[in-house]
């Protein structure tokens, strides 16, 4: 009983530990979407909606972080003595640039994860989507660790 109680509370106390322990092609979204469905396409449609929501959540967080920085007076100072550009503008450019690079990385990495199944495998697209959902969760953790 004691082991079960500890195992139950670890994910609640340390969600990133639990997330990192999951294989990239597995997750609560995939489990939930395919649970009790008779038609595989219903599960695929559900997971696609979860994937789209996950992508919106990451993009919203990036926009929110940029808005917080732009409204923070500490980020209105000049970035350096050679430029009139303020730190908030540099931050925005660099965050957007890194986000675009990360989005491409995520896409290619999850294609690599799914390649073990083969493109014609019935679980190919759901594997990509769950992988990207998991990567989005981690990316959001990274963005949330940034100072404001």
C-alpha positions as CSV (number, residue, x, y, z in Angstrom):
1,X,0.0,0.0,0.0
2,X,2.8,2.4,0.9
3,X,4.5,1.8,-2.5
4,X,1.2,2.5,-4.3
5,X,0.7,5.7,-2.4
6,X,4.2,6.9,-3.2
7,X,3.8,6.0,-6.9
8,X,0.5,7.9,-7.0
9,X,1.9,11.1,-5.5
10,X,5.2,11.3,-7.5
11,X,3.4,12.4,-10.7
12,X,1.5,14.9,-8.8
13,X,4.5,16.4,-7.1
14,X,6.9,16.1,-10.0
15,X,5.1,16.1,-13.3
16,X,8.2,16.7,-15.4
17,X,9.8,13.6,-13.9
18,X,6.8,11.5,-15.0
19,X,6.7,13.2,-18.4
20,X,10.3,12.5,-19.1
21,X,9.9,8.8,-18.2
22,X,7.2,8.3,-20.9
23,X,8.2,7.1,-24.3
24,X,7.6,9.9,-26.8
25,X,5.0,7.9,-28.7
26,X,2.8,7.4,-25.6
27,X,0.8,9.7,-23.4
28,X,-2.4,10.4,-21.7
29,X,-3.9,12.0,-24.8
30,X,-3.4,8.9,-27.0
31,X,-4.7,6.6,-24.2
32,X,-7.7,8.8,-23.6
33,X,-8.6,9.1,-27.3
34,X,-8.4,5.4,-28.0
35,X,-10.0,4.2,-24.9
36,X,-13.3,2.4,-25.6
37,X,-13.6,3.5,-29.2
38,X,-14.9,1.0,-31.7
39,X,-13.8,2.9,-34.7
40,X,-10.1,3.6,-35.0
41,X,-10.8,6.8,-36.9
42,X,-12.6,8.3,-33.9
43,X,-9.5,7.8,-31.9
44,X,-7.3,9.4,-34.6
45,X,-9.7,12.4,-34.9
46,X,-9.6,12.9,-31.2
47,X,-5.8,12.7,-31.0
48,X,-5.6,15.2,-33.9
49,X,-7.7,17.6,-32.0
50,X,-5.4,17.2,-28.9
51,X,-2.4,17.8,-31.1
52,X,-3.9,21.0,-32.6
53,X,-4.7,22.2,-29.0
54,X,-1.2,21.4,-27.9
55,X,0.3,23.4,-30.7
56,X,-2.0,26.4,-29.9
57,X,-1.0,26.2,-26.3
58,X,2.7,26.5,-27.1
59,X,2.1,29.4,-29.5
60,X,-0.1,31.1,-26.9
61,X,2.6,30.7,-24.2
62,X,5.2,32.3,-26.6
63,X,2.9,35.2,-27.3
64,X,2.2,35.6,-23.6
65,X,5.9,35.6,-22.7
66,X,6.6,38.2,-25.3
67,X,3.7,40.4,-24.1
68,X,5.0,40.1,-20.5
69,X,8.5,41.2,-21.6
70,X,7.2,44.1,-23.7
71,X,5.2,45.4,-20.8
72,X,8.1,45.1,-18.4
73,X,10.0,48.4,-18.0
74,X,13.3,46.5,-17.3
75,X,13.3,45.4,-20.9
76,X,13.2,48.9,-22.3
77,X,16.9,49.5,-21.8
78,X,19.3,49.6,-24.8
79,X,20.6,46.1,-25.7
80,X,24.1,47.4,-26.1
81,X,26.0,50.7,-26.7
82,X,26.2,50.1,-30.4
83,X,22.5,49.8,-31.1
84,X,19.3,51.8,-30.3
85,X,17.5,48.5,-30.1
86,X,16.0,47.7,-26.6
87,X,16.4,44.4,-24.8
88,X,12.7,43.6,-25.2
89,X,12.8,43.8,-29.0
90,X,16.0,41.6,-29.1
91,X,14.3,39.1,-26.7
92,X,11.2,38.9,-29.0
93,X,13.3,38.4,-32.1
94,X,15.5,35.7,-30.5
95,X,12.5,33.9,-28.9
96,X,10.6,33.8,-32.2
97,X,13.7,32.7,-34.0
98,X,14.4,29.9,-31.5
99,X,10.7,28.9,-31.6
100,X,10.8,28.5,-35.4
101,X,14.0,26.5,-35.2
102,X,12.5,24.4,-32.4
103,X,9.3,23.8,-34.4
104,X,11.3,22.4,-37.3
105,X,13.4,20.3,-34.9
106,X,10.2,18.9,-33.3
107,X,8.8,18.0,-36.7
108,X,11.9,16.2,-37.8
109,X,12.5,14.5,-34.5
110,X,9.0,13.1,-34.3
111,X,9.2,11.9,-37.9
112,X,12.4,10.0,-36.8
113,X,10.5,8.5,-33.8
114,X,7.6,7.4,-36.1
115,X,10.0,6.0,-38.7
116,X,10.4,2.9,-36.6
117,X,6.8,2.0,-37.4
118,X,7.0,2.8,-41.1
119,X,5.0,5.3,-43.0
120,X,2.3,2.8,-43.9
121,X,1.9,1.6,-40.3
122,X,-1.6,2.2,-38.9
123,X,-0.1,4.0,-35.9
124,X,2.3,6.3,-37.9
125,X,0.4,9.6,-37.7
126,X,-0.9,9.1,-34.2
127,X,2.7,8.4,-33.1
128,X,3.9,11.7,-34.7
129,X,1.0,13.6,-33.0
130,X,1.6,12.1,-29.6
131,X,5.3,12.7,-29.9
132,X,4.7,16.4,-30.8
133,X,2.3,16.7,-27.9
134,X,4.9,15.4,-25.5
135,X,7.6,17.7,-27.0
136,X,5.2,20.7,-26.7
137,X,4.7,19.9,-23.0
138,X,8.5,20.0,-22.5
139,X,8.8,23.2,-24.6
140,X,6.2,24.9,-22.4
141,X,8.2,23.9,-19.3
142,X,11.3,25.5,-20.9
143,X,9.5,28.7,-21.7
144,X,8.1,28.8,-18.2
145,X,11.6,28.6,-16.8
146,X,12.6,31.9,-18.5
147,X,12.9,34.9,-16.4
148,X,10.4,37.7,-16.8
